[in-house]
Amino acid sequence: MPPMMKRHVLLLAAGLTLPNLAMGDTLRLPSEARINVQVIDTLSLDQATPSRANVLLKPAVVRESVDSPLSADGQEASHELPSHCLITANARLVEGRIRLSANTLTCIGMMGDAREIYSGEFSAAAREANGDFGVDATCTASNEQGCQSAELRPAHAFQLELGQALVIEAQDNPSLRLNEQRLHSNETSAQ
């Protein structure tokens, strides 16, 4: 696992201790649902390296203002993910725009006092809020053929549109079982 991905997986694991959105036993999103996301780290692509796998995305926190890129000229997101989610995507530079295809999703959500873990395959394509396919990137180098190098920065929120409905069942949470065992053994020893 690349060091950058490992760091973010550890951050997500730390999210087990933070409050999350309740989702129940199943995380569900319908086909064509649109969710706001952003890259975790700046993504740079150029003609020498026009694509990258395992780009990490997270749910975007969108400002509720007139100048917000997600509310100005486009559609608002139709659905939200819990704030503690990681999405992996493949990215490709195409004519100065970055195309992202999401392929996995891992979220931590809460149901009462229990923290649920959801992890599975995820099929979604990146779009700007105005519906344009791909994401507007900042061109960092160009020539007569057009943009030769581009960056997508974490401050730029965009949307993922699901290609098919998402249904992910909650997975076994070993830390929850350990906490229940500790609580039970503490209650037994107190008697």
Buried (B, 14 or more C-beta within 10 A) or exposed (E): EEEEBEBBBEEBBEBBEEEBBEBEEEBEBEEEBBBBBBBBEEBBBBEEEBEBEBBBBBBBEBEEEEEBBBBEEBBEBBBBBBBBBBBBBBBBBBEBBBBBBBBBBBBBBBBEEBBBBBBBEBBBBBBBBEEEEBBBBBBEEEEEEEBBBBBBEBEBBBBBBBBEEBEBEBEEBEEBEEBEEEEEEEEEEEE
